[in-house]
Amino acid sequence: MPHIGQTTVEVDLLNYGVIEGDESCKHFSELKVLHPWMIKDGMNLTKEQRLEKIESQKLEKYEAKGDKRHDLKDDQSVQEEYINAYYEALRKSWKRKKQKAECSMKARFLSLMLKGNAKLTINTSRMMMKKALNKYSSFLIWTV
């Protein structure tokens, strides 16, 4: 037989399983921060939920950045050292390639001379040198 009278059901989802006075379960009752696009008319929100407290924290962060300017100067000097070392290594690499190209041109010229080509004259050797210079001109342009 049904119970006579009015039945009431109380559902408390925020405090489910929370014992009163228990400090370890406080995170259940904390309110969620809402961004401006989430706020609707008629909502009763606290300053924390409206991000007003967070804006004051941002100001504190900007003040703290003033202390970090010295660190930024150190970072810039490290970056400059890195860039200088990089370009120095690049310059050395180009120099090595130039020397290698010159050695290969000289070796090729000498090998043709030693083969006993009687028809090899000064004009043909100049043409060979021009061809070799055109081939390796990209190395020579950067290292000059």
N, CA, C and O atoms as a GROMACS GRO file, in nm:
protein
  576
    1MET      N    1   0.082  -0.116   0.000
    1MET     CA    2   0.000   0.000   0.000
    1MET      C    3   0.088   0.125   0.000
    1MET      O    4   0.186   0.132   0.074
    2PRO      N    5   0.053   0.223  -0.083
    2PRO     CA    6   0.136   0.343  -0.091
    2PRO      C    7   0.133   0.424   0.037
    2PRO      O    8   0.035   0.423   0.112
    3HIS      N    9   0.243   0.494   0.060
    3HIS     CA   10   0.258   0.577   0.179
    3HIS      C   11   0.176   0.704   0.162
    3HIS      O   12   0.179   0.767   0.056
    4ILE      N   13   0.106   0.738   0.262
    4ILE     CA   14   0.024   0.858   0.255
    4ILE      C   15   0.109   0.975   0.302
    4ILE      O   16   0.175   0.967   0.406
    5GLY      N   17   0.108   1.080   0.226
    5GLY     CA   18   0.186   1.199   0.259
    5GLY      C   19   0.274   1.240   0.142
    5GLY      O   20   0.277   1.174   0.038
    6GLN      N   21   0.344   1.348   0.160
    6GLN     CA   22   0.427   1.401   0.052
    6GLN      C   23   0.570   1.349   0.070
    6GLN      O   24   0.629   1.362   0.177
    7THR      N   25   0.625   1.291  -0.036
    7THR     CA   26   0.763   1.243  -0.033
    7THR      C   27   0.853   1.348  -0.096
    7THR      O   28   0.818   1.411  -0.196
    8THR      N   29   0.968   1.366  -0.036
    8THR     CA   30   1.066   1.460  -0.091
    8THR      C   31   1.196   1.385  -0.114
    8THR      O   32   1.237   1.300  -0.035
    9VAL      N   33   1.260   1.419  -0.224
    9VAL     CA   34   1.389   1.360  -0.258
    9VAL      C   35   1.490   1.473  -0.265
    9VAL      O   36   1.468   1.573  -0.333
   10GLU      N   37   1.600   1.456  -0.193
   10GLU     CA   38   1.706   1.558  -0.194
   10GLU      C   39   1.831   1.498  -0.256
   10GLU      O   40   1.883   1.397  -0.208
   11VAL      N   41   1.878   1.559  -0.363
   11VAL     CA   42   1.998   1.512  -0.431
   11VAL      C   43   2.104   1.620  -0.417
   11VAL      O   44   2.084   1.734  -0.458
   12ASP      N   45   2.217   1.583  -0.357
   12ASP     CA   46   2.327   1.677  -0.337
   12ASP      C   47   2.449   1.621  -0.409
   12ASP      O   48   2.529   1.547  -0.350
   13LEU      N   49   2.464   1.658  -0.536
   13LEU     CA   50   2.573   1.603  -0.616
   13LEU      C   51   2.708   1.664  -0.581
   13LEU      O   52   2.810   1.596  -0.591
   14LEU      N   53   2.712   1.790  -0.540
   14LEU     CA   54   2.839   1.855  -0.510
   14LEU      C   55   2.906   1.795  -0.387
   14LEU      O   56   3.029   1.785  -0.382
   15ASN      N   57   2.828   1.756  -0.292
   15ASN     CA   58   2.886   1.705  -0.167
   15ASN      C   59   2.866   1.556  -0.151
   15ASN      O   60   2.860   1.507  -0.038
   16TYR      N   61   2.856   1.482  -0.259
   16TYR     CA   62   2.836   1.338  -0.252
   16TYR      C   63   2.955   1.272  -0.184
   16TYR      O   64   3.068   1.286  -0.230
   17GLY      N   65   2.932   1.202  -0.079
   17GLY     CA   66   3.036   1.130  -0.008
   17GLY      C   67   3.123   1.217   0.080
   17GLY      O   68   3.227   1.171   0.127
   18VAL      N   69   3.084   1.341   0.102
   18VAL     CA   70   3.164   1.432   0.183
   18VAL      C   71   3.109   1.433   0.325
   18VAL      O   72   2.989   1.449   0.348
   19ILE      N   73   3.200   1.416   0.419
   19ILE     CA   74   3.162   1.422   0.559
   19ILE      C   75   3.186   1.564   0.607
   19ILE      O   76   3.289   1.623   0.575
   20GLU      N   77   3.093   1.618   0.683
   20GLU     CA   78   3.108   1.755   0.732
   20GLU      C   79   3.230   1.765   0.821
   20GLU      O   80   3.253   1.678   0.906
   21GLY      N   81   3.308   1.870   0.803
   21GLY     CA   82   3.428   1.891   0.883
   21GLY      C   83   3.551   1.821   0.827
   21GLY      O   84   3.660   1.836   0.881
   22ASP      N   85   3.536   1.745   0.720
   22ASP     CA   86   3.649   1.674   0.660
   22ASP      C   87   3.720   1.769   0.563
   22ASP      O   88   3.661   1.812   0.465
   23GLU      N   89   3.847   1.801   0.590
   23GLU     CA   90   3.924   1.896   0.509
   23GLU      C   91   3.974   1.835   0.379
   23GLU      O   92   4.002   1.908   0.284
   24SER      N   93   3.987   1.704   0.372
   24SER     CA   94   4.044   1.640   0.253
   24SER      C   95   3.949   1.645   0.134
   24SER      O   96   3.993   1.629   0.020
   25CYS      N   97   3.820   1.667   0.158
   25CYS     CA   98   3.722   1.666   0.048
   25CYS      C   99   3.675   1.806   0.013
   25CYS      O  100   3.566   1.821  -0.042
   26LYS      N  101   3.754   1.907   0.041
   26LYS     CA  102   3.714   2.045   0.012
   26LYS      C  103   3.705   2.071  -0.138
   26LYS      O  104   3.626   2.155  -0.181
   27HIS      N  105   3.784   1.999  -0.218
   27HIS     CA  106   3.786   2.025  -0.361
   27HIS      C  107   3.652   1.995  -0.428
   27HIS      O  108   3.628   2.042  -0.540
   28PHE      N  109   3.564   1.918  -0.363
   28PHE     CA  110   3.433   1.891  -0.421
   28PHE      C  111   3.345   2.016  -0.420
   28PHE      O  112   3.262   2.034  -0.509
   29SER      N  113   3.364   2.100  -0.321
   29SER     CA  114   3.276   2.216  -0.308
   29SER      C  115   3.331   2.341  -0.377
   29SER      O  116   3.265   2.444  -0.377
   30GLU      N  117   3.451   2.335  -0.436
   30GLU     CA  118   3.507   2.451  -0.505
   30GLU      C  119   3.428   2.479  -0.632
   30GLU      O  120   3.383   2.387  -0.700
   31LEU      N  121   3.411   2.607  -0.662
   31LEU     CA  122   3.334   2.647  -0.780
   31LEU      C  123   3.424   2.655  -0.902
   31LEU      O  124   3.542   2.686  -0.892
   32LYS      N  125   3.366   2.628  -1.015
   32LYS     CA  126   3.440   2.628  -1.141
   32LYS      C  127   3.450   2.770  -1.196
   32LYS      O  128   3.355   2.847  -1.188
   33VAL      N  129   3.567   2.804  -1.251
   33VAL     CA  130   3.586   2.935  -1.312
   33VAL      C  131   3.519   2.935  -1.449
   33VAL      O  132   3.539   2.844  -1.529
   34LEU      N  133   3.440   3.039  -1.474
   34LEU     CA  134   3.368   3.050  -1.600
   34LEU      C  135   3.427   3.163  -1.684
   34LEU      O  136   3.450   3.273  -1.634
   35HIS      N  137   3.451   3.135  -1.809
   35HIS     CA  138   3.501   3.236  -1.901
   35HIS      C  139   3.385   3.325  -1.945
   35HIS      O  140   3.269   3.284  -1.935
   36PRO      N  141   3.413   3.446  -1.994
   36PRO     CA  142   3.306   3.541  -2.030
   36PRO      C  143   3.204   3.485  -2.129
   36PRO      O  144   3.086   3.517  -2.120
   37TRP      N  145   3.247   3.403  -2.220
   37TRP     CA  146   3.153   3.351  -2.318
   37TRP      C  147   3.060   3.245  -2.260
   37TRP      O  148   2.961   3.209  -2.323
   38MET      N  149   3.092   3.195  -2.139
   38MET     CA  150   3.009   3.094  -2.074
   38MET      C  151   2.904   3.156  -1.980
   38MET      O  152   2.811   3.088  -1.938
   39ILE      N  153   2.919   3.284  -1.948
   39ILE     CA  154   2.831   3.349  -1.851
   39ILE      C  155   2.700   3.390  -1.919
   39ILE      O  156   2.701   3.453  -2.024
   40LYS      N  157   2.589   3.354  -1.857
   40LYS     CA  158   2.456   3.388  -1.906
   40LYS      C  159   2.392   3.491  -1.813
   40LYS      O  160   2.436   3.507  -1.699
   41ASP      N  161   2.292   3.560  -1.862
   41ASP     CA  162   2.218   3.656  -1.779
   41ASP      C  163   2.149   3.584  -1.664
   41ASP      O  164   2.094   3.476  -1.682
   42GLY      N  165   2.152   3.647  -1.548
   42GLY     CA  166   2.082   3.591  -1.432
   42GLY      C  167   2.165   3.495  -1.350
   42GLY      O  168   2.114   3.440  -1.252
   43MET      N  169   2.292   3.471  -1.385
   43MET     CA  170   2.378   3.380  -1.308
   43MET      C  171   2.437   3.456  -1.191
   43MET      O  172   2.487   3.567  -1.206
   44ASN      N  173   2.433   3.395  -1.074
   44ASN     CA  174   2.494   3.453  -0.955
   44ASN      C  175   2.635   3.396  -0.942
   44ASN      O  176   2.652   3.280  -0.904
   45LEU      N  177   2.735   3.477  -0.974
   45LEU     CA  178   2.873   3.430  -0.976
   45LEU      C  179   2.958   3.511  -0.880
   45LEU      O  180   2.928   3.627  -0.851
   46THR      N  181   3.063   3.449  -0.830
   46THR     CA  182   3.159   3.518  -0.743
   46THR      C  183   3.266   3.582  -0.830
   46THR      O  184   3.270   3.560  -0.952
   47LYS      N  185   3.354   3.661  -0.768
   47LYS     CA  186   3.462   3.727  -0.843
   47LYS      C  187   3.557   3.624  -0.903
   47LYS      O  188   3.608   3.643  -1.013
   48GLU      N  189   3.581   3.516  -0.828
   48GLU     CA  190   3.671   3.413  -0.880
   48GLU      C  191   3.614   3.349  -1.006
   48GLU      O  192   3.686   3.318  -1.100
   49GLN      N  193   3.481   3.330  -1.006
   49GLN     CA  194   3.418   3.269  -1.122
   49GLN      C  195   3.415   3.363  -1.242
   49GLN      O  196   3.413   3.317  -1.356
   50ARG      N  197   3.415   3.492  -1.217
   50ARG     CA  198   3.413   3.590  -1.326
   50ARG      C  199   3.553   3.626  -1.375
   50ARG      O  200   3.568   3.717  -1.457
   51LEU      N  201   3.655   3.560  -1.327
   51LEU     CA  202   3.795   3.581  -1.366
   51LEU      C  203   3.851   3.714  -1.318
   51LEU      O  204   3.957   3.756  -1.366
   52GLU      N  205   3.784   3.782  -1.226
   52GLU     CA  206   3.836   3.910  -1.178
   52GLU      C  207   3.960   3.889  -1.092
   52GLU      O  208   4.051   3.972  -1.093
   53LYS      N  209   3.965   3.780  -1.020
   53LYS     CA  210   4.081   3.750  -0.936
   53LYS      C  211   4.201   3.713  -1.024
   53LYS      O  212   4.315   3.746  -0.991
   54ILE      N  213   4.175   3.645  -1.132
   54ILE     CA  214   4.282   3.602  -1.222
   54ILE      C  215   4.349   3.722  -1.288
   54ILE      O  216   4.470   3.720  -1.310
   55GLU      N  217   4.273   3.827  -1.320
   55GLU     CA  218   4.332   3.947  -1.380
   55GLU      C  219   4.431   4.013  -1.285
   55GLU      O  220   4.535   4.062  -1.328
   56SER      N  221   4.399   4.013  -1.155
   56SER     CA  222   4.494   4.070  -1.059
   56SER      C  223   4.620   3.985  -1.050
   56SER      O  224   4.728   4.037  -1.026
   57GLN      N  225   4.605   3.854  -1.068
   57GLN     CA  226   4.722   3.766  -1.068
   57GLN      C  227   4.808   3.791  -1.191
   57GLN      O  228   4.931   3.779  -1.184
   58LYS      N  229   4.747   3.827  -1.304
   58LYS     CA  230   4.824   3.857  -1.424
   58LYS      C  231   4.911   3.980  -1.402
   58LYS      O  232   5.024   3.986  -1.449
   59LEU      N  233   4.857   4.080  -1.331
   59LEU     CA  234   4.936   4.199  -1.301
   59LEU      C  235   5.058   4.163  -1.218
   59LEU      O  236   5.166   4.218  -1.239
   60GLU      N  237   5.041   4.071  -1.125
   60GLU     CA  238   5.155   4.027  -1.044
   60GLU      C  239   5.259   3.957  -1.130
   60GLU      O  240   5.379   3.971  -1.106
   61LYS      N  241   5.214   3.883  -1.231
   61LYS     CA  242   5.308   3.816  -1.321
   61LYS      C  243   5.390   3.917  -1.400
   61LYS      O  244   5.510   3.898  -1.419
   62TYR      N  245   5.324   4.026  -1.445
   62TYR     CA  246   5.397   4.129  -1.520
   62TYR      C  247   5.501   4.196  -1.431
   62TYR      O  248   5.610   4.229  -1.478
   63GLU      N  249   5.469   4.215  -1.305
   63GLU     CA  250   5.567   4.273  -1.213
   63GLU      C  251   5.684   4.178  -1.193
   63GLU      O  252   5.799   4.222  -1.182
   64ALA      N  253   5.656   4.049  -1.190
   64ALA     CA  254   5.763   3.950  -1.174
   64ALA      C  255   5.851   3.944  -1.298
   64ALA      O  256   5.969   3.909  -1.288
   65LYS      N  257   5.795   3.976  -1.414
   65LYS     CA  258   5.875   3.974  -1.537
   65LYS      C  259   5.984   4.080  -1.535
   65LYS      O  260   6.087   4.063  -1.600
   66GLY      N  261   5.964   4.188  -1.462
   66GLY     CA  262   6.066   4.291  -1.450
   66GLY      C  263   6.193   4.235  -1.388
   66GLY      O  264   6.303   4.279  -1.421
   67ASP      N  265   6.179   4.140  -1.298
   67ASP     CA  266   6.295   4.076  -1.236
   67ASP      C  267   6.365   3.984  -1.334
   67ASP      O  268   6.485   3.957  -1.320
   68LYS      N  269   6.293   3.934  -1.432
   68LYS     CA  270   6.350   3.838  -1.525
   68LYS      C  271   6.423   3.904  -1.642
   68LYS      O  272   6.480   3.834  -1.726
   69ARG      N  273   6.422   4.037  -1.648
   69ARG     CA  274   6.489   4.105  -1.760
   69ARG      C  275   6.638   4.075  -1.762
   69ARG      O  276   6.699   4.064  -1.868
   70HIS      N  277   6.696   4.063  -1.645
   70HIS     CA  278   6.838   4.029  -1.637
   70HIS      C  279   6.861   3.891  -1.698
   70HIS      O  280   6.960   3.869  -1.767
   71ASP      N  281   6.770   3.797  -1.671
   71ASP     CA  282   6.781   3.664  -1.728
   71ASP      C  283   6.768   3.668  -1.880
   71ASP      O  284   6.835   3.592  -1.950
   72LEU      N  285   6.683   3.756  -1.931
   72LEU     CA  286   6.666   3.768  -2.076
   72LEU      C  287   6.794   3.817  -2.143
   72LEU      O  288   6.827   3.772  -2.252
   73LYS      N  289   6.865   3.908  -2.076
   73LYS     CA  290   6.992   3.956  -2.131
   73LYS      C  291   7.093   3.842  -2.138
   73LYS      O  292   7.168   3.830  -2.235
   74ASP      N  293   7.095   3.758  -2.035
   74ASP     CA  294   7.184   3.642  -2.036
   74ASP      C  295   7.147   3.547  -2.149
   74ASP      O  296   7.234   3.494  -2.217
   75ASP      N  297   7.016   3.526  -2.168
   75ASP     CA  298   6.971   3.439  -2.276
   75ASP      C  299   7.011   3.494  -2.412
   75ASP      O  300   7.050   3.419  -2.501
   76GLN      N  301   7.002   3.626  -2.428
   76GLN     CA  302   7.039   3.687  -2.556
   76GLN      C  303   7.188   3.672  -2.581
   76GLN      O  304   7.230   3.646  -2.694
   77SER      N  305   7.270   3.687  -2.477
   77SER     CA  306   7.414   3.672  -2.497
   77SER      C  307   7.449   3.528  -2.533
   77SER      O  308   7.539   3.504  -2.613
   78VAL      N  309   7.378   3.432  -2.474
   78VAL     CA  310   7.401   3.292  -2.508
   78VAL      C  311   7.361   3.267  -2.653
   78VAL      O  312   7.430   3.196  -2.726
   79GLN      N  313   7.249   3.325  -2.695
   79GLN     CA  314   7.205   3.309  -2.833
   79GLN      C  315   7.304   3.372  -2.931
   79GLN      O  316   7.331   3.315  -3.037
   80GLU      N  317   7.357   3.488  -2.896
   80GLU     CA  318   7.456   3.552  -2.983
   80GLU      C  319   7.582   3.468  -2.994
   80GLU      O  320   7.639   3.455  -3.102
   81GLU      N  321   7.626   3.410  -2.883
   81GLU     CA  322   7.743   3.322  -2.887
   81GLU      C  323   7.716   3.202  -2.975
   81GLU      O  324   7.803   3.161  -3.053
   82TYR      N  325   7.598   3.145  -2.964
   82TYR     CA  326   7.562   3.030  -3.045
   82TYR      C  327   7.563   3.066  -3.194
   82TYR      O  328   7.615   2.991  -3.276
   83ILE      N  329   7.505   3.181  -3.228
   83ILE     CA  330   7.500   3.225  -3.367
   83ILE      C  331   7.641   3.248  -3.421
   83ILE      O  332   7.672   3.207  -3.533
   84ASN      N  333   7.726   3.313  -3.342
   84ASN     CA  334   7.864   3.337  -3.386
   84ASN      C  335   7.938   3.206  -3.408
   84ASN      O  336   8.010   3.191  -3.506
   85ALA      N  337   7.920   3.111  -3.317
   85ALA     CA  338   7.986   2.981  -3.332
   85ALA      C  339   7.934   2.907  -3.455
   85ALA      O  340   8.011   2.843  -3.526
   86TYR      N  341   7.805   2.918  -3.480
   86TYR     CA  342   7.745   2.852  -3.596
   86TYR      C  343   7.804   2.907  -3.726
   86TYR      O  344   7.844   2.830  -3.813
   87TYR      N  345   7.810   3.039  -3.738
   87TYR     CA  346   7.862   3.098  -3.861
   87TYR      C  347   8.012   3.076  -3.876
   87TYR      O  348   8.062   3.064  -3.988
   88GLU      N  349   8.083   3.070  -3.767
   88GLU     CA  350   8.227   3.039  -3.774
   88GLU      C  351   8.247   2.897  -3.826
   88GLU      O  352   8.335   2.873  -3.909
   89ALA      N  353   8.167   2.803  -3.778
   89ALA     CA  354   8.176   2.664  -3.827
   89ALA      C  355   8.137   2.657  -3.973
   89ALA      O  356   8.198   2.582  -4.050
   90LEU      N  357   8.037   2.733  -4.013
   90LEU     CA  358   7.995   2.736  -4.153
   90LEU      C  359   8.106   2.792  -4.241
   90LEU      O  360   8.131   2.741  -4.350
   91ARG      N  361   8.171   2.898  -4.195
   91ARG     CA  362   8.282   2.959  -4.270
   91ARG      C  363   8.398   2.859  -4.285
   91ARG      O  364   8.457   2.849  -4.392
   92LYS      N  365   8.429   2.786  -4.178
   92LYS     CA  366   8.536   2.686  -4.186
   92LYS      C  367   8.500   2.575  -4.284
   92LYS      O  368   8.585   2.526  -4.358
   93SER      N  369   8.372   2.537  -4.284
   93SER     CA  370   8.328   2.433  -4.376
   93SER      C  371   8.344   2.478  -4.521
   93SER      O  372   8.393   2.402  -4.605
   94TRP      N  373   8.304   2.602  -4.550
   94TRP     CA  374   8.322   2.656  -4.684
   94TRP      C  375   8.470   2.663  -4.723
   94TRP      O  376   8.505   2.636  -4.838
   95LYS      N  377   8.554   2.699  -4.628
   95LYS     CA  378   8.698   2.708  -4.655
   95LYS      C  379   8.753   2.570  -4.689
   95LYS      O  380   8.833   2.556  -4.782
   96ARG      N  381   8.710   2.468  -4.613
   96ARG     CA  382   8.756   2.332  -4.642
   96ARG      C  383   8.710   2.286  -4.780
   96ARG      O  384   8.786   2.223  -4.853
   97LYS      N  385   8.586   2.318  -4.816
   97LYS     CA  386   8.535   2.280  -4.947
   97LYS      C  387   8.611   2.351  -5.059
   97LYS      O  388   8.636   2.292  -5.164
   98LYS      N  389   8.647   2.476  -5.036
   98LYS     CA  390   8.723   2.551  -5.136
   98LYS      C  391   8.860   2.488  -5.155
   98LYS      O  392   8.905   2.468  -5.268
   99GLN      N  393   8.926   2.455  -5.044
   99GLN     CA  394   9.058   2.393  -5.053
   99GLN      C  395   9.049   2.257  -5.122
   99GLN      O  396   9.135   2.222  -5.203
  100LYS      N  397   8.944   2.183  -5.090
  100LYS     CA  398   8.925   2.052  -5.153
  100LYS      C  399   8.904   2.067  -5.303
  100LYS      O  400   8.956   1.988  -5.382
  101ALA      N  401   8.827   2.168  -5.344
  101ALA     CA  402   8.802   2.192  -5.486
  101ALA      C  403   8.930   2.231  -5.557
  101ALA      O  404   8.957   2.185  -5.668
  102GLU      N  405   9.009   2.317  -5.494
  102GLU     CA  406   9.136   2.358  -5.556
  102GLU      C  407   9.231   2.240  -5.569
  102GLU      O  408   9.298   2.226  -5.671
  103CYS      N  409   9.236   2.156  -5.469
  103CYS     CA  410   9.325   2.039  -5.474
  103CYS      C  411   9.281   1.943  -5.584
  103CYS      O  412   9.364   1.886  -5.655
  104SER      N  413   9.149   1.923  -5.597
  104SER     CA  414   9.102   1.831  -5.700
  104SER      C  415   9.129   1.887  -5.840
  104SER      O  416   9.159   1.811  -5.932
  105MET      N  417   9.119   2.021  -5.857
  105MET     CA  418   9.150   2.080  -5.987
  105MET      C  419   9.298   2.062  -6.020
  105MET      O  420   9.333   2.027  -6.132
  106LYS      N  421   9.383   2.087  -5.921
  106LYS     CA  422   9.528   2.073  -5.945
  106LYS      C  423   9.564   1.928  -5.974
  106LYS      O  424   9.646   1.900  -6.061
  107ALA      N  425   9.502   1.836  -5.900
  107ALA     CA  426   9.532   1.694  -5.921
  107ALA      C  427   9.487   1.650  -6.060
  107ALA      O  428   9.558   1.574  -6.126
  108ARG      N  429   9.372   1.695  -6.104
  108ARG     CA  430   9.324   1.659  -6.237
  108ARG      C  431   9.416   1.715  -6.345
  108ARG      O  432   9.448   1.647  -6.442
  109PHE      N  433   9.457   1.839  -6.328
  109PHE     CA  434   9.546   1.901  -6.424
  109PHE      C  435   9.680   1.827  -6.431
  109PHE      O  436   9.732   1.800  -6.539
  110LEU      N  437   9.734   1.794  -6.313
  110LEU     CA  438   9.863   1.723  -6.311
  110LEU      C  439   9.851   1.583  -6.368
  110LEU      O  440   9.943   1.536  -6.436
  111SER      N  441   9.739   1.516  -6.342
  111SER     CA  442   9.724   1.380  -6.396
  111SER      C  443   9.718   1.382  -6.548
  111SER      O  444   9.771   1.293  -6.614
  112LEU      N  445   9.654   1.484  -6.604
  112LEU     CA  446   9.651   1.495  -6.750
  112LEU      C  447   9.789   1.528  -6.806
  112LEU      O  448   9.826   1.481  -6.914
  113MET      N  449   9.864   1.607  -6.732
  113MET     CA  450   9.999   1.642  -6.777
  113MET      C  451  10.089   1.519  -6.774
  113MET      O  452  10.172   1.500  -6.864
  114LEU      N  453  10.073   1.436  -6.670
  114LEU     CA  454  10.161   1.321  -6.655
  114LEU      C  455  10.124   1.205  -6.748
  114LEU      O  456  10.206   1.116  -6.769
  115LYS      N  457  10.004   1.204  -6.803
  115LYS     CA  458   9.963   1.097  -6.891
  115LYS      C  459  10.040   1.100  -7.023
  115LYS      O  460  10.043   1.002  -7.097
  116GLY      N  461  10.100   1.211  -7.049
  116GLY     CA  462  10.180   1.219  -7.171
  116GLY      C  463  10.103   1.272  -7.289
  116GLY      O  464  10.138   1.244  -7.404
  117ASN      N  465   9.999   1.348  -7.264
  117ASN     CA  466   9.927   1.409  -7.376
  117ASN      C  467  10.016   1.516  -7.438
  117ASN      O  468  10.038   1.622  -7.379
  118ALA      N  469  10.067   1.487  -7.555
  118ALA     CA  470  10.156   1.579  -7.621
  118ALA      C  471  10.080   1.700  -7.675
  118ALA      O  472  10.139   1.807  -7.692
  119LYS      N  473   9.954   1.684  -7.700
  119LYS     CA  474   9.877   1.793  -7.758
  119LYS      C  475   9.824   1.891  -7.653
  119LYS      O  476   9.760   1.990  -7.687
  120LEU      N  477   9.851   1.864  -7.526
  120LEU     CA  478   9.804   1.951  -7.420
  120LEU      C  479   9.884   2.080  -7.422
  120LEU      O  480  10.004   2.079  -7.396
  121THR      N  481   9.820   2.186  -7.452
  121THR     CA  482   9.888   2.315  -7.460
  121THR      C  483   9.838   2.406  -7.349
  121THR      O  484   9.753   2.367  -7.268
  122ILE      N  485   9.891   2.525  -7.347
  122ILE     CA  486   9.852   2.622  -7.245
  122ILE      C  487   9.705   2.661  -7.261
  122ILE      O  488   9.635   2.679  -7.162
  123ASN      N  489   9.659   2.673  -7.385
  123ASN     CA  490   9.519   2.711  -7.408
  123ASN      C  491   9.422   2.606  -7.354
  123ASN      O  492   9.321   2.640  -7.292
  124THR      N  493   9.452   2.480  -7.376
  124THR     CA  494   9.362   2.375  -7.326
  124THR      C  495   9.366   2.368  -7.174
  124THR      O  496   9.264   2.341  -7.110
  125SER      N  497   9.483   2.394  -7.116
  125SER     CA  498   9.490   2.392  -6.969
  125SER      C  499   9.410   2.509  -6.911
  125SER      O  500   9.348   2.496  -6.805
  126ARG      N  501   9.410   2.624  -6.980
  126ARG     CA  502   9.330   2.737  -6.934
  126ARG      C  503   9.180   2.705  -6.941
  126ARG      O  504   9.104   2.740  -6.852
  127MET      N  505   9.140   2.638  -7.047
  127MET     CA  506   9.000   2.599  -7.061
  127MET      C  507   8.960   2.503  -6.950
  127MET      O  508   8.849   2.513  -6.896
  128MET      N  509   9.048   2.410  -6.917
  128MET     CA  510   9.018   2.316  -6.808
  128MET      C  511   9.004   2.389  -6.676
  128MET      O  512   8.915   2.358  -6.596
  129MET      N  513   9.091   2.486  -6.652
  129MET     CA  514   9.085   2.561  -6.527
  129MET      C  515   8.955   2.642  -6.521
  129MET      O  516   8.893   2.652  -6.415
  130LYS      N  517   8.913   2.701  -6.634
  130LYS     CA  518   8.788   2.778  -6.636
  130LYS      C  519   8.668   2.687  -6.607
  130LYS      O  520   8.578   2.725  -6.531
  131LYS      N  521   8.667   2.568  -6.667
  131LYS     CA  522   8.558   2.474  -6.641
  131LYS      C  523   8.553   2.434  -6.494
  131LYS      O  524   8.447   2.427  -6.433
  132ALA      N  525   8.671   2.409  -6.439
  132ALA     CA  526   8.676   2.370  -6.298
  132ALA      C  527   8.631   2.485  -6.209
  132ALA      O  528   8.561   2.463  -6.110
  133LEU      N  529   8.671   2.607  -6.243
  133LEU     CA  530   8.628   2.722  -6.164
  133LEU      C  531   8.477   2.742  -6.173
  133LEU      O  532   8.413   2.774  -6.073
  134ASN      N  533   8.420   2.722  -6.292
  134ASN     CA  534   8.275   2.733  -6.305
  134ASN      C  535   8.203   2.627  -6.223
  134ASN      O  536   8.098   2.652  -6.165
  135LYS      N  537   8.262   2.508  -6.219
  135LYS     CA  538   8.201   2.398  -6.144
  135LYS      C  539   8.199   2.426  -5.995
  135LYS      O  540   8.101   2.397  -5.927
  136TYR      N  541   8.307   2.484  -5.944
  136TYR     CA  542   8.320   2.507  -5.799
  136TYR      C  543   8.304   2.655  -5.763
  136TYR      O  544   8.350   2.697  -5.657
  137SER      N  545   8.240   2.733  -5.848
  137SER     CA  546   8.227   2.877  -5.822
  137SER      C  547   8.140   2.905  -5.700
  137SER      O  548   8.161   3.007  -5.633
  138SER      N  549   8.045   2.820  -5.669
  138SER     CA  550   7.958   2.845  -5.554
  138SER      C  551   8.039   2.845  -5.424
  138SER      O  552   8.009   2.921  -5.333
  139PHE      N  553   8.141   2.762  -5.416
  139PHE     CA  554   8.225   2.760  -5.296
  139PHE      C  555   8.313   2.884  -5.290
  139PHE      O  556   8.337   2.940  -5.184
  140LEU      N  557   8.361   2.925  -5.406
  140LEU     CA  558   8.453   3.038  -5.410
  140LEU      C  559   8.382   3.170  -5.381
  140LEU      O  560   8.442   3.259  -5.320
  141ILE      N  561   8.259   3.184  -5.423
  141ILE     CA  562   8.186   3.310  -5.400
  141ILE      C  563   8.167   3.334  -5.252
  141ILE      O  564   8.185   3.446  -5.205
  142TRP      N  565   8.131   3.232  -5.177
  142TRP     CA  566   8.100   3.248  -5.035
  142TRP      C  567   8.223   3.268  -4.950
  142TRP      O  568   8.214   3.327  -4.842
  143THR      N  569   8.336   3.221  -4.994
  143THR     CA  570   8.456   3.227  -4.909
  143THR      C  571   8.542   3.349  -4.936
  143THR      O  572   8.635   3.375  -4.860
  144VAL      N  573   8.514   3.423  -5.041
  144VAL     CA  574   8.596   3.539  -5.074
  144VAL      C  575   8.572   3.651  -4.978
  144VAL      O  576   8.633   3.758  -4.990
   0.00000   0.00000   0.00000
